[in-house]
Amino acid sequence: MSETATASSDSKDRLPETALAQLPLQLAPEQRAALEAAYATPPRAYHNIGHVAEVLRHYADVAAGPGWTQPREVALAVLYHDAIYEAGRRDNEARSALLAREHIARWMAGAGIDSDRVVELIELTARHGAIAREDVDEQTRLFLDGDMAILGAEPAAFDAYDRGIASEYRGHVPGPLFRLNRRRFLKGLLKRERIFLSDYYHQRFDAAARNNLRRSITTKR
């Protein structure tokens, strides 16, 4: 493999500088390296550093709009929410939250970060599709919706996400069972009165998300 190819391969596992520029805090080089290493293990088709960069883009949009009352805590929750991810496991979010707490204690001990809030937000991502609007405050809604904004993306981006999820589960869950559970999850989202919890995301992405979900559910796989 050429040096150019190696650099290209490595770059996909690194947070883009444009994404880092959106953060209201600075990561120590060692912290950034540890975070990027976590997202590269195991290799993932969707829940990778590219997903983090995309959610950070939505984070920046909210920062420029409704705003964040705890911008650093939400940013850290975005950075760490899928740091540990193994398809089929039920403790990914809890383990990711624990890693975030450990990294905050190690590299940001004197920064006044509310690590309990970071942990709370990360752990709530385990309940996507099961949280009612009234269960959480508006800031939490905005955070959770940013993680799910891919549902309302352009069809090509949504389809790539759909394929990526299937790829991650391949070899971990039998194909028929994955397709059954996946369809059930998407149908559940489609049946909800609101796919997105916040008004901000609801107004921007609900219609597109419903179109994507209907298309995914009715497409033969």
N, C-alpha and C positions, 0 to 999 in steps of 0.2 A: 504494500500500500504506500502511495506517495505521501510526502510530508503535507502536501496540500490537502489530500483526502483525509489524512489524520486530523488536521486542524479543523476541517469541516465537520468531521464526526464529533470531535470534542466540543465544538461550539454549540451543538444542539443540546448538550447537557449543561450549558452555562446560562445563567440569567443574562439577558441582553442588557447592555449599558442603558438603553432607553428605558427598560423596566426599572432598573435600579434608580434612575433619575426621578422616578415617580414616588419614591419612598420618602417619608418624613423623618427618616433616620438613616444612619450609616451602619452597614454591617462590617465588622472586622473581617479582614481577608480570611482568617481561619474559620470564622463562622460561615461566611459565604461558601467556602470550599466544602465544609461539612454538610451544609444544606444541599448543595448541588450534588454531592456524592450520594446523599440519601435518595434524592429523586432519580438517580441513575441506577439504583439497585432495588429490585431487579429492573431490567430494561422494560419500558412501558410504551404502549402505543398511544395512550391518551393522558393518563394521570402522570405527566412528566413536567419538566421545567417549562416547556412551552405552554402548558395549561396555566401554570402559575403566572407567566408573563401576560397571558390573555386576561386572567382575572385581575391582575394589577392594572391593566388598561381600564377595566370597568371601575376599579377602585379610584383611579384618577378622575374618571368622568363624574363619579359621585362627589369627590373632593371639590371639583369645580362647580358642582350643582348644589344638591341639598347639604353637602358637607358632612364631616365626621366629627363627633364630639370627642372620640378617643382615636385619633388618626394613627398613632404609633401601634396601639394594640391591634387595631383592625388590620393594619399592614402586616404585622407579624402573623396574625391568623391566616391571612392570605398566603404568606410565604410558606407556612408550615402545614397547611391543612391536609395535604396529601403526601407529606414527606415520607411516610411509611405506608406503602400500599402493596398488598398481595391479594390478587383477585380471589374472591370467595371467602376471605377472612372477615370476621365480624368485629375485630378489634383494631382495625387500621386507624380509625379516628382517635381512639383512646391512646394508642401508641404514638401517633403523630403529636398529639397534645402533650404527652409526656416528654417527647424529644424537644418540643418548643420550650417547655418549662426548663429543661436541663440546659439548653443553649442560652436562654435568657439569664439564668443564674451564672453561667460560666463566662459569658462575654458581655452582658449588659447589666451586671449586678447593681451598678450605681446610677443607672439611667432613669430610675423611677417608673419602670414599666409595671403595669398591673397584669402580672402573669396569670392571675386567676381569670381575668376577662379573656385573655388570649386562649386559654384552655377551654373556657366555656364556649366560645365561638367555634373552635375547631371541633369539639365534641358534638355540637349541634348539627354539623354537616352529616352525621350518621343518620339523621332523621329527615333528610330531604324527601318531600312528598308526603310526609306525615305530620308536619307542623302546621297548625292553624294560624291565621294572621294574628288572632288575639293572644296567642301563646307567647309571643315575643315582642320586644319593643321595635320601634322603627329602624333604629341603627342596626339591630340584629337582622331585621328583614332585608335591609340593603346589602349587608354582607352575604347572607345566604343566597339572595337573588343573583349577586354577581357571580357566584360559583355555578349557578344554573343558567346563566345568560346564554350559553351555547345552544340551549333549546330554541331560542329565537334568532339564531344566526342565519346567514344566507344558506340556502339549501345545500350547497357544496360543502360548506364548513360543517353543517349539522351531519351530513352523510359521513364525512370523515370521522367525526366524533363517534357516530353509531358503529362504524367499522372498527374504530379503535377499541371501543368497549368490548366488542365481540372478540377481537384479537387477544385482549388481555385475559379473557376468561377461557380461551381455547386451551385445552390441556388440563384445566382446573375443574371445570364443570362439564358434564356431557352436553353436547350440542343441543339436543331436544329440550333438555331441562333449562339450559340457558335461554333458549328462544322463548320458552313458556314463561319463565320468570321475567324476562326482559319485556315481553309484550304486556304482561300483567302490570308491570311498573309504569310503562308508558301510557297504558289505558287508564290507570289510576290517576296519573297527572292530567290527562285529557278530561276526565270526569270532574275534576275540581272546578269550583266556581272561579277560582283565581289560581293560575299556575304560579304566578309570582306574588309574593307576599306584600311587597311595597308598591305604592302608587307609581313611583318613579319607573320601575321596571315593567309593571303591569301595562302602563300606557305605551311604552316603547316596544315591548317584545311579545305581548300576549298573542296577538293575531298571527304573527309569524311562527311562534312556538306551536300553536294549534295546527297550523298547516303542516309543519314538519312532523309533528307527532302522528297526525292522521296518515301522512304519506308513509311513515316508517311502519305503522301498524298494518297497513294494507299491502305493503310490498312483500312479495314472497321471497323468503330467504332460504 
